[in-house]
Amino acid sequence: MPKKDIYHDAVKNALIKDGWKITADPYKIKYKDAQLFADLALEKPILAEQNERKIIVEIKSFLSPSPMRDFEIALGQYILYKNIITLTAPEYKVYLAIKDDVYENFFKRESIRDITQINKLLLVVVDMEREEILQWID
C-alpha cells in the first residue's frame, strides 16, 4: 500500500465539498501482472437522470527542490495509470491534483503547458488550506 501524499486529506475534503462521493481510497489498479494504487476513485451524478461521472485522482505535492523532477515522476505515473485505466475501466477519467501555487508557478510555464497538452493531462487545482477546488482543467 503506498504512502499517502501530504495533501491527500485536503484534496479528498475538497472533492467531497464539491459533491463527489469517494468510492475507493486508494483505488487498486490491476492489469495482468501489474498492480498499482491511485490515490482516489470518485463518482458524481451529472444530472439525476443521467449516469454518474467517474474519475480517478492522483495527488502530487511537488515539494522537492526540483519541480521538473517532480513533474517527470508525476507525468510518468499519470500516463501509466491512464493507459491501464483505459484498458481496465474506460468509464473513468484520470486527473492529477495539484496545489494552486504549483499550478500558478510551474504548470503555467509555456514548456509545461505544451507537454500537458500533448499528453492530454487533466488537472484539478486545489486550495489546500481552504480545501476547495479552484479549477478543473480538461
DSSP file with accessible surface (Angstrom, degrees, kcal/mol):
  #  RESIDUE AA STRUCTURE BP1 BP2  ACC     N-H-->O    O-->H-N    N-H-->O    O-->H-N    TCO  KAPPA ALPHA  PHI   PSI    X-CA   Y-CA   Z-CA
    1    1 A M              0   0  171      0, 0.0     2,-0.0     0, 0.0    35,-0.0   0.000 360.0 360.0 360.0 128.5    0.0    0.0    0.0
    2    2 A P        -     0   0   61      0, 0.0     2,-0.2     0, 0.0    34,-0.0  -0.320 360.0-102.8 -72.2 155.8    1.5    3.4   -1.0
    3    3 A K        -     0   0  198      1,-0.1     2,-0.2    -2,-0.0     0, 0.0  -0.535  42.1-110.0 -74.3 141.0    2.1    6.2    1.5
    4    4 A K        -     0   0  114     -2,-0.2    -1,-0.1     1,-0.1     5,-0.0  -0.479  31.8-110.2 -75.0 143.5   -0.4    9.0    1.3
    5    5 A D    >   -     0   0   30     -2,-0.2     3,-2.1     1,-0.1     4,-0.3  -0.306  28.3-111.1 -66.4 153.4    0.6   12.3   -0.1
    6    6 A I  T 3  S+     0   0  120      1,-0.3     3,-0.2     2,-0.1     4,-0.2   0.809 120.2  45.2 -57.0 -30.2    0.9   15.2    2.4
    7    7 A Y  T 3> S+     0   0   34      1,-0.2     4,-2.7     2,-0.1     5,-0.3   0.312  80.4 110.0 -97.2   9.8   -2.2   16.8    0.7
    8    8 A H  H <> S+     0   0    3     -3,-2.1     4,-2.6     1,-0.2     5,-0.2   0.923  81.2  41.2 -52.3 -54.2   -4.3   13.7    0.5
    9    9 A D  H  > S+     0   0   95     -4,-0.3     4,-2.8    -3,-0.2    -1,-0.2   0.877 113.5  53.4 -67.4 -35.8   -6.9   14.7    3.1
   10   10 A A  H  > S+     0   0   11     -4,-0.2     4,-2.2     2,-0.2    -1,-0.2   0.927 112.8  43.7 -64.2 -43.1   -7.1   18.3    1.8
   11   11 A V  H  X S+     0   0    0     -4,-2.7     4,-2.6     2,-0.2     5,-0.2   0.937 113.6  51.2 -66.9 -44.0   -7.8   17.1   -1.7
   12   12 A K  H  X S+     0   0   53     -4,-2.6     4,-2.3    -5,-0.3    -2,-0.2   0.940 112.1  46.3 -58.7 -46.7  -10.2   14.4   -0.5
   13   13 A N  H  X S+     0   0   62     -4,-2.8     4,-2.6     1,-0.2    -1,-0.2   0.881 111.0  53.0 -64.4 -38.5  -12.1   17.0    1.6
   14   14 A A  H  X S+     0   0    0     -4,-2.2     4,-1.5    -5,-0.2   119,-0.4   0.911 109.9  48.0 -63.0 -40.8  -12.2   19.5   -1.3
   15   15 A L  H  <>S+     0   0    0     -4,-2.6     5,-2.5     2,-0.2    -2,-0.2   0.904 111.1  50.1 -68.5 -39.0  -13.7   16.9   -3.6
   16   16 A I  H ><5S+     0   0   83     -4,-2.3     3,-2.0     1,-0.2    -2,-0.2   0.939 109.2  51.9 -63.8 -43.9  -16.3   15.9   -1.1
   17   17 A K  H 3<5S+     0   0  129     -4,-2.6    -1,-0.2     1,-0.3    -2,-0.2   0.831 105.3  57.7 -58.3 -32.0  -17.2   19.6   -0.7
   18   18 A D  T 3<5S-     0   0   57     -4,-1.5    -1,-0.3    -5,-0.2    -2,-0.2   0.380 128.4 -97.9 -82.0   2.6  -17.6   19.7   -4.5
   19   19 A G  T < 5S+     0   0   45     -3,-2.0     2,-0.2     1,-0.3    -3,-0.2   0.538  75.9 141.6  97.5   7.3  -20.2   17.0   -4.4
   20   20 A W      < -     0   0    7     -5,-2.5     2,-0.5    -6,-0.1    -1,-0.3  -0.586  43.4-140.5 -85.4 147.5  -18.1   13.9   -5.2
   21   21 A K  E     -A   43   0A 131     22,-2.9    22,-2.1    -2,-0.2     2,-0.4  -0.922  17.1-131.0-106.7 124.1  -18.5   10.6   -3.5
   22   22 A I  E     +A   42   0A  42     -2,-0.5    20,-0.3    20,-0.2     3,-0.1  -0.616  30.0 171.9 -74.2 125.4  -15.4    8.7   -2.6
   23   23 A T  E     +     0   0A  55     18,-2.8     2,-0.3    -2,-0.4    19,-0.2   0.619  67.7  15.3-108.5 -19.0  -15.7    5.1   -3.9
   24   24 A A  E     -A   41   0A  25     17,-1.4    17,-2.2     3,-0.1    -1,-0.4  -0.945  58.7-155.1-157.3 136.9  -12.1    3.9   -3.2
   25   25 A D  S    S+     0   0   45      1,-0.7    15,-0.2    -2,-0.3     2,-0.1  -0.741  98.8  13.6-150.5  90.5   -9.2    5.3   -1.1
   26   26 A P  S    S-     0   0   39      0, 0.0    -1,-0.7     0, 0.0     2,-0.6   0.593  92.6-141.2 -84.3 172.6   -6.8    4.1   -2.5
   27   27 A Y  E     -F   38   0B  42     11,-2.5    11,-2.6    -3,-0.3     2,-0.5  -0.896  14.9-137.1-101.8 119.5   -8.0    2.8   -5.9
   28   28 A K  E     -F   37   0B 112     -2,-0.6     2,-0.6     9,-0.2     9,-0.2  -0.660  14.9-162.6 -80.6 123.5   -6.4   -0.5   -6.8
   29   29 A I  E     +F   36   0B   2      7,-3.3     7,-3.2    -2,-0.5     2,-0.4  -0.945  14.4 175.9-107.2 118.5   -5.4   -0.7  -10.5
   30   30 A K  E     +F   35   0B 110     -2,-0.6     2,-0.3     5,-0.2     5,-0.2  -0.988  10.4 163.0-129.6 129.5   -4.7   -4.2  -11.6
   31   31 A Y  E >   -F   34   0B  75      3,-2.5     3,-3.1    -2,-0.4    -2,-0.0  -0.917  65.5 -55.3-146.7 116.9   -3.9   -5.3  -15.2
   32   32 A K  T 3  S-     0   0  156     -2,-0.3    -1,-0.1     1,-0.3     0, 0.0  -0.269 125.2 -12.4  50.5-116.4   -2.4   -8.7  -15.9
   33   33 A D  T 3  S+     0   0  159     -3,-0.1     2,-0.4    -2,-0.0    -1,-0.3   0.372 118.7  95.9 -95.3   7.7    0.8   -8.9  -13.7
   34   34 A A  E <   +F   31   0B  32     -3,-3.1    -3,-2.5     2,-0.0     2,-0.4  -0.810  47.0 179.6-100.6 135.9    0.8   -5.2  -12.8
   35   35 A Q  E     +F   30   0B  92     -2,-0.4     2,-0.3    -5,-0.2    -5,-0.2  -0.977  11.0 160.8-136.8 122.7   -0.8   -3.9   -9.6
   36   36 A L  E     -F   29   0B  43     -7,-3.2    -7,-3.3    -2,-0.4     2,-0.4  -0.853  29.3-132.9-133.1 169.5   -0.7   -0.2   -8.7
   37   37 A F  E     -F   28   0B  42     -2,-0.3    -9,-0.2    -9,-0.2     2,-0.2  -0.964  11.6-164.2-132.4 116.9   -2.6    2.2   -6.4
   38   38 A A  E     -F   27   0B   0    -11,-2.6   -11,-2.5    -2,-0.4    20,-0.2  -0.592  31.7-116.1 -87.6 159.8   -4.0    5.5   -7.4
   39   39 A D  S    S+     0   0   11     18,-0.2     2,-0.3   -13,-0.2    19,-0.2   0.929  82.4   2.6 -66.6 -49.7   -5.0    7.9   -4.6
   40   40 A L  E     - B   0  57A   0     17,-2.0    17,-2.6   -14,-0.2     2,-0.4  -0.995  47.4-158.8-142.7 147.9   -8.8    8.2   -5.0
   41   41 A A  E     +AB  24  56A   0    -17,-2.2   -18,-2.8    -2,-0.3   -17,-1.4  -0.979  27.9 178.1-119.7 139.3  -11.7    7.0   -7.1
   42   42 A L  E     -AB  22  55A   0     13,-2.8    13,-2.3    -2,-0.4     2,-0.3  -0.959  18.5-158.8-141.6 157.8  -14.8    9.1   -7.1
   43   43 A E  E     +AB  21  54A  30    -22,-2.1   -22,-2.9    -2,-0.3    11,-0.2  -0.976   9.2 176.8-135.1 151.2  -18.3    9.4   -8.6
   44   44 A K  E     - B   0  53A  60      9,-2.0     9,-3.6    -2,-0.3     2,-0.1  -0.938  31.9-119.2-153.4 127.6  -20.7   12.3   -9.1
   45   45 A P  E     - B   0  52A  71      0, 0.0     7,-0.2     0, 0.0     3,-0.2  -0.463  14.4-157.2 -65.5 136.6  -24.1   12.3  -10.8
   46   46 A I  S    S-     0   0   98      5,-1.2     2,-0.3     1,-0.4     6,-0.1   0.944  80.3 -13.7 -76.1 -55.0  -24.1   14.7  -13.8
   47   47 A L  S >  S-     0   0   88      4,-0.4     3,-1.8    -3,-0.1    -1,-0.4  -0.950  78.1-103.6-139.3 159.2  -27.9   15.1  -13.6
   48   48 A A  T 3  S+     0   0  101     -2,-0.3    -2,-0.0     1,-0.3    -1,-0.0   0.859 121.4  43.4 -54.7 -36.3  -30.3   12.9  -11.6
   49   49 A E  T 3  S+     0   0  154      2,-0.0    -1,-0.3    -4,-0.0     2,-0.2   0.478 106.1  76.1 -92.5   0.0  -31.5   11.1  -14.8
   50   50 A Q  S <  S-     0   0   95     -3,-1.8    -4,-0.1     1,-0.1     2,-0.0  -0.578  88.7 -88.2-105.3 171.1  -28.0   10.6  -16.2
   51   51 A N        -     0   0  144     -2,-0.2    -5,-1.2     1,-0.1    -4,-0.4  -0.248  51.5 -94.0 -68.5 164.6  -25.2    8.2  -15.5
   52   52 A E  E     -B   45   0A  82     -7,-0.2     2,-0.4    -6,-0.1    -1,-0.1  -0.508  29.8-123.5 -80.8 148.8  -22.5    9.1  -12.9
   53   53 A R  E     -B   44   0A  70     -9,-3.6    -9,-2.0    -2,-0.2     2,-0.4  -0.791  30.3-157.8 -87.8 133.1  -19.3   10.8  -13.9
   54   54 A K  E     +Bc  43  92A  57     37,-0.6    39,-1.6    -2,-0.4     2,-0.3  -0.955  14.9 172.9-121.1 134.3  -16.3    8.7  -12.7
   55   55 A I  E     -Bc  42  93A   0    -13,-2.3   -13,-2.8    -2,-0.4     2,-0.4  -0.953  25.2-146.5-137.1 155.3  -12.8    9.9  -12.0
   56   56 A I  E     -Bc  41  94A   0     37,-2.8    39,-3.1    -2,-0.3     2,-0.5  -0.975  21.6-158.9-114.1 134.2   -9.5    8.7  -10.6
   57   57 A V  E     -Bc  40  95A   0    -17,-2.6   -17,-2.0    -2,-0.4     2,-0.5  -0.974   9.1-167.8-121.3 125.4   -7.4   11.3   -8.8
   58   58 A E  E     - c   0  96A   7     37,-2.7    39,-3.1    -2,-0.5     2,-0.5  -0.954  17.9-145.9-107.1 127.4   -3.7   11.1   -8.2
   59   59 A I  E     - c   0  97A   1     -2,-0.5     2,-0.4    37,-0.2    39,-0.2  -0.814  16.5-176.0-100.7 131.0   -2.4   13.7   -5.8
   60   60 A K        -     0   0   40     37,-2.5    39,-0.4    -2,-0.5    -2,-0.0  -0.991  14.5-167.4-130.7 133.2    1.0   15.2   -6.2
   61   61 A S        -     0   0   24     -2,-0.4    38,-0.1    37,-0.1    -1,-0.1   0.759  17.6-150.5 -91.1 -29.4    2.7   17.7   -3.8
   62   62 A F        +     0   0   22      1,-0.1    -2,-0.0     8,-0.1     9,-0.0   0.963  45.5 141.8  54.7  56.5    5.7   19.0   -5.8
   63   63 A L        +     0   0  101      3,-0.1    -1,-0.1     4,-0.0    -3,-0.0   0.488  31.1 103.1-106.0  -4.2    7.7   19.6   -2.6
   64   64 A S  S    S-     0   0   47      2,-0.2     6,-0.1     1,-0.1     5,-0.0  -0.281  87.4-105.2 -75.2 167.7   11.2   18.5   -3.8
   65   65 A P  S    S+     0   0  141      0, 0.0    -1,-0.1     0, 0.0    -2,-0.0   0.713 111.3  58.2 -64.2 -17.9   13.9   21.1   -4.7
   66   66 A S     >  -     0   0   52      1,-0.2     4,-2.2     2,-0.0     3,-0.2  -0.856  58.3-177.2-118.7  99.9   13.3   20.3   -8.4
   67   67 A P  H  > S+     0   0   55      0, 0.0     4,-2.5     0, 0.0    -1,-0.2   0.850  88.0  59.2 -61.3 -29.8    9.7   20.8   -9.7
   68   68 A M  H  > S+     0   0   66      2,-0.2     4,-2.5     1,-0.2     5,-0.1   0.915 105.9  47.1 -65.6 -40.7   10.8   19.5  -13.1
   69   69 A R  H  > S+     0   0  130     -3,-0.2     4,-2.2     2,-0.2    -1,-0.2   0.919 111.7  50.6 -65.7 -41.5   11.9   16.2  -11.4
   70   70 A D  H  X S+     0   0   28     -4,-2.2     4,-2.8     1,-0.2    -2,-0.2   0.897 110.8  50.4 -59.8 -39.5    8.6   16.1   -9.6
   71   71 A F  H  X S+     0   0    6     -4,-2.5     4,-3.2     2,-0.2     5,-0.3   0.907 106.6  53.8 -66.7 -41.4    6.8   16.7  -12.9
   72   72 A E  H  X S+     0   0  103     -4,-2.5     4,-2.2     2,-0.2    -1,-0.2   0.933 113.7  42.8 -56.7 -46.5    8.8   13.9  -14.6
   73   73 A I  H  X S+     0   0   82     -4,-2.2     4,-2.4     2,-0.2     5,-0.2   0.939 116.1  47.4 -67.0 -46.0    7.6   11.4  -11.9
   74   74 A A  H  X S+     0   0    1     -4,-2.8     4,-2.8     1,-0.2    -2,-0.2   0.919 113.2  48.0 -63.5 -43.2    4.0   12.7  -11.9
   75   75 A L  H  X S+     0   0   24     -4,-3.2     4,-2.8     2,-0.2     5,-0.2   0.926 111.9  49.4 -65.6 -42.5    3.7   12.6  -15.6
   76   76 A G  H  X S+     0   0   42     -4,-2.2     4,-2.3    -5,-0.3    -2,-0.2   0.929 114.2  45.3 -61.9 -44.0    5.1    9.1  -15.9
   77   77 A Q  H  X S+     0   0   42     -4,-2.4     4,-2.8     2,-0.2     5,-0.3   0.923 112.5  51.9 -65.4 -41.7    2.8    7.9  -13.2
   78   78 A Y  H  X S+     0   0    1     -4,-2.8     4,-3.0    -5,-0.2     5,-0.2   0.938 111.0  46.8 -60.8 -47.4   -0.2    9.7  -14.8
   79   79 A I  H  X S+     0   0   52     -4,-2.8     4,-2.6     2,-0.2     5,-0.2   0.922 113.0  49.7 -63.1 -43.1    0.5    8.2  -18.2
   80   80 A L  H  X S+     0   0   81     -4,-2.3     4,-2.2    -5,-0.2     5,-0.2   0.951 114.5  43.8 -60.6 -49.4    0.9    4.7  -16.7
   81   81 A Y  H  X S+     0   0   11     -4,-2.8     4,-3.0     1,-0.2     5,-0.2   0.929 113.7  51.1 -61.8 -45.7   -2.3    5.0  -14.7
   82   82 A K  H  X S+     0   0   60     -4,-3.0     4,-2.4    -5,-0.3    -1,-0.2   0.918 110.4  49.0 -60.6 -43.1   -4.2    6.5  -17.7
   83   83 A N  H  X S+     0   0   91     -4,-2.6     4,-1.4    -5,-0.2    -1,-0.2   0.927 114.8  43.6 -64.3 -44.0   -3.1    3.7  -20.0
   84   84 A I  H  X S+     0   0   12     -4,-2.2     4,-2.2    -5,-0.2     5,-0.3   0.914 112.9  52.0 -70.7 -38.6   -4.1    0.9  -17.6
   85   85 A I  H  X S+     0   0    2     -4,-3.0     4,-2.9     1,-0.2     7,-0.2   0.903 105.8  55.7 -62.5 -38.5   -7.4    2.6  -16.7
   86   86 A T  H  < S+     0   0   87     -4,-2.4    -1,-0.2    -5,-0.2    -2,-0.2   0.891 113.5  41.7 -59.6 -36.5   -8.2    2.8  -20.5
   87   87 A L  H  < S+     0   0  105     -4,-1.4    -2,-0.2    -5,-0.2    -1,-0.2   0.801 129.6  24.6 -79.3 -31.4   -7.7   -0.9  -20.7
   88   88 A T  H  < S+     0   0   57     -4,-2.2    -3,-0.2     1,-0.1    -2,-0.2   0.751 136.3  13.0-110.1 -30.8   -9.5   -1.9  -17.5
   89   89 A A    ><  +     0   0    5     -4,-2.9     3,-2.2    -5,-0.3    -2,-0.1  -0.474  60.8 170.2-148.1  67.8  -12.0    0.8  -16.6
   90   90 A P  T 3   +     0   0   92      0, 0.0    -4,-0.1     0, 0.0    -5,-0.1   0.614  69.5  76.4 -66.1  -8.7  -12.5    3.1  -19.5
   91   91 A E  T 3  S+     0   0  106     -6,-0.1   -37,-0.6   -38,-0.0     2,-0.3   0.650  85.2  82.6 -73.0 -12.0  -15.5    4.8  -17.9
   92   92 A Y  E <   -c   54   0A  30     -3,-2.2     2,-0.4    -7,-0.2   -37,-0.2  -0.687  66.3-151.7 -94.2 145.4  -13.0    6.7  -15.6
   93   93 A K  E     -c   55   0A  90    -39,-1.6   -37,-2.8    -2,-0.3     2,-0.5  -0.901  19.8-133.6-105.2 144.2  -11.1    9.8  -16.4
   94   94 A V  E     -c   56   0A   5     -2,-0.4    28,-0.5   -39,-0.2     2,-0.4  -0.865  24.0-174.5-104.7 129.3   -7.7   10.3  -14.7
   95   95 A Y  E     -c   57   0A   0    -39,-3.1   -37,-2.7    -2,-0.5     2,-0.5  -0.928  20.7-140.5-119.6 148.9   -6.9   13.6  -13.0
   96   96 A L  E     -cd  58 123A   1     26,-2.7    28,-2.2    -2,-0.4     2,-0.5  -0.935  20.4-148.0-104.3 122.2   -3.7   14.9  -11.4
   97   97 A A  E     +cd  59 124A   0    -39,-3.1   -37,-2.5    -2,-0.5     2,-0.3  -0.825  24.4 171.2 -94.4 128.7   -4.5   17.0   -8.3
   98   98 A I  E     - d   0 125A   0     26,-2.2    28,-2.6    -2,-0.5   -37,-0.1  -0.938  36.4 -97.8-135.0 158.7   -2.0   19.8   -7.6
   99   99 A K  E >>  - d   0 126A  31    -39,-0.4     4,-2.0    -2,-0.3     3,-0.5  -0.423  36.8-116.3 -72.8 149.1   -1.8   22.8   -5.2
  100  100 A D  H 3> S+     0   0   38     26,-1.9     4,-2.6     1,-0.2     5,-0.2   0.870 113.5  50.8 -58.4 -40.2   -2.8   26.1   -6.6
  101  101 A D  H 3> S+     0   0   70      1,-0.2     4,-2.6     2,-0.2    -1,-0.2   0.840 107.2  54.6 -72.5 -26.4    0.6   27.7   -6.3
  102  102 A V  H <>>S+     0   0   20     -3,-0.5     4,-2.1     2,-0.2     5,-1.7   0.920 110.3  47.5 -66.6 -40.9    2.2   24.8   -8.1
  103  103 A Y  I  <>S+     0   0   31     -4,-2.0     5,-1.1     3,-0.2    -2,-0.2   0.953 116.0  43.6 -62.9 -48.1   -0.2   25.4  -10.9
  104  104 A E  I  <5S+     0   0   96     -4,-2.6    -2,-0.2     1,-0.2    -1,-0.2   0.891 123.5  34.5 -65.9 -41.2    0.5   29.1  -11.0
  105  105 A N  I  <5S+     0   0  123     -4,-2.6    -1,-0.2    -5,-0.2    -2,-0.2   0.660 135.5  13.2 -93.9 -16.7    4.3   28.9  -10.7
  106  106 A F  I ><5S+     0   0    8     -4,-2.1     3,-1.7    -5,-0.2     6,-0.3   0.696 120.0  51.5-124.3 -51.5    5.0   25.7  -12.6
  107  107 A F  I 3 <S+     0   0    3     -5,-1.7    -3,-0.2     1,-0.3    -4,-0.1   0.694 104.2  60.5 -71.4 -16.0    2.2   24.4  -14.8
  108  108 A K  T 3 <S+     0   0   86     -5,-1.1    -1,-0.3    -6,-0.3    -4,-0.1   0.535  76.9 115.4 -87.1  -4.8    1.6   27.8  -16.5
  109  109 A R  S <> S-     0   0  113     -3,-1.7     4,-2.9     1,-0.1     5,-0.2  -0.398  77.1-122.0 -61.9 142.0    5.1   27.8  -17.9
  110  110 A E  H  > S+     0   0  134      1,-0.2     4,-2.2     2,-0.2     5,-0.2   0.895 110.1  48.7 -55.8 -45.2    5.0   27.6  -21.7
  111  111 A S  H  > S+     0   0   54      1,-0.2     4,-2.0     2,-0.2    -1,-0.2   0.909 113.4  46.8 -64.2 -39.7    7.0   24.4  -21.9
  112  112 A I  H  > S+     0   0    0     -6,-0.3     4,-2.9     2,-0.2     5,-0.2   0.901 109.5  53.9 -71.6 -39.1    4.9   22.7  -19.3
  113  113 A R  H  X S+     0   0  109     -4,-2.9     4,-2.2     1,-0.2    -1,-0.2   0.927 109.2  49.5 -58.4 -43.3    1.7   23.8  -20.9
  114  114 A D  H  X S+     0   0   77     -4,-2.2     4,-2.5    -5,-0.2    -2,-0.2   0.928 112.4  47.0 -61.8 -44.0    2.8   22.3  -24.2
  115  115 A I  H  X S+     0   0   59     -4,-2.0     4,-2.2     1,-0.2    -2,-0.2   0.916 111.3  50.4 -67.3 -39.7    3.7   19.0  -22.5
  116  116 A T  H  <>S+     0   0   17     -4,-2.9     5,-2.6     1,-0.2     4,-0.2   0.890 112.1  48.6 -66.6 -35.0    0.5   18.8  -20.6
  117  117 A Q  H ><5S+     0   0  130     -4,-2.2     3,-1.0    -5,-0.2    -2,-0.2   0.917 109.8  50.8 -69.4 -43.5   -1.5   19.4  -23.9
  118  118 A I  H 3<5S+     0   0  130     -4,-2.5    -2,-0.2     1,-0.3    -1,-0.2   0.914 117.6  40.0 -58.9 -41.3    0.5   16.8  -25.8
  119  119 A N  T 3<5S-     0   0   49     -4,-2.2    -1,-0.3    -5,-0.2    -2,-0.2   0.371 106.7-127.2 -91.5   4.2   -0.2   14.2  -23.1
  120  120 A K  T < 5 -     0   0  148     -3,-1.0     2,-0.4    -4,-0.2    -3,-0.2   0.885  38.3-172.3  51.2  44.9   -3.8   15.4  -22.5
  121  121 A L      < -     0   0   10     -5,-2.6     2,-0.4    -6,-0.2    -1,-0.2  -0.549  12.0-148.4 -72.1 125.0   -3.1   15.8  -18.8
  122  122 A L        -     0   0   24    -28,-0.5   -26,-2.7    -2,-0.4     2,-0.3  -0.839  18.3-165.5 -96.5 134.1   -6.2   16.5  -16.8
  123  123 A L  E     -dE  96 137A   5     14,-2.4    14,-3.1    -2,-0.4     2,-0.4  -0.900  21.7-163.0-122.9 148.1   -5.7   18.7  -13.8
  124  124 A V  E     -dE  97 136A   0    -28,-2.2   -26,-2.2    -2,-0.3     2,-0.5  -0.996  19.0-152.2-124.5 121.3   -7.7   19.6  -10.7
  125  125 A V  E     -dE  98 135A   2     10,-3.1     9,-3.2    -2,-0.4    10,-1.5  -0.844  16.8-167.9 -98.8 127.1   -6.2   22.7   -8.9
  126  126 A V  E     -dE  99 133A   0    -28,-2.6   -26,-1.9    -2,-0.5     2,-1.0  -0.928  28.7-138.4-124.1 137.0   -6.9   22.8   -5.2
  127  127 A D  E  >> - E   0 132A  16      5,-3.1     5,-1.7    -2,-0.4     4,-1.0  -0.842  26.0-167.1 -84.2 104.1   -6.6   25.4   -2.5
  128  128 A M  T  45S+     0   0    9     -2,-1.0    -1,-0.2     1,-0.2     5,-0.0   0.814  79.8  52.6 -70.3 -31.2   -5.1   23.1    0.1
  129  129 A E  T  45S+     0   0  132      1,-0.2    -1,-0.2    -3,-0.1    -2,-0.0   0.924 120.7  31.5 -70.7 -43.9   -5.6   25.5    3.1
  130  130 A R  T  45S-     0   0  144      2,-0.1    -1,-0.2  -116,-0.0    -2,-0.2   0.499 103.8-131.3 -89.1  -7.3   -9.3   26.1    2.4
  131  131 A E  T  <5 +     0   0   61     -4,-1.0     2,-0.4     1,-0.2    -3,-0.2   0.944  59.0 138.1  53.8  55.8   -9.7   22.6    1.0
  132  132 A E  E   < -E  127   0A  67     -5,-1.7    -5,-3.1  -115,-0.1     2,-0.4  -0.988  59.0-119.3-133.3 142.2  -11.6   23.9   -2.1
  133  133 A I  E     +E  126   0A  30   -119,-0.4    -7,-0.2    -2,-0.4     3,-0.1  -0.650  29.3 177.9 -75.6 126.8  -11.4   23.0   -5.8
  134  134 A L  E     +     0   0A  85     -9,-3.2     2,-0.3    -2,-0.4    -8,-0.2   0.764  61.1   0.6 -98.1 -33.7  -10.4   26.1   -7.7
  135  135 A Q  E     -E  125   0A  82    -10,-1.5   -10,-3.1     2,-0.0     2,-0.5  -0.972  47.2-150.5-161.5 138.6  -10.3   24.8  -11.2
  136  136 A W  E     -E  124   0A  69     -2,-0.3     2,-0.6   -12,-0.2   -12,-0.2  -0.961  20.5-164.1-105.7 128.9  -10.8   21.7  -13.4
  137  137 A I  E      E  123   0A  40    -14,-3.1   -14,-2.4    -2,-0.5    -2,-0.0  -0.934 360.0 360.0-120.0 108.2   -8.6   21.7  -16.5
  138  138 A D              0   0  114     -2,-0.6   -16,-0.1   -16,-0.2   -17,-0.1  -0.768 360.0 360.0-102.7 360.0   -9.6   19.2  -19.2
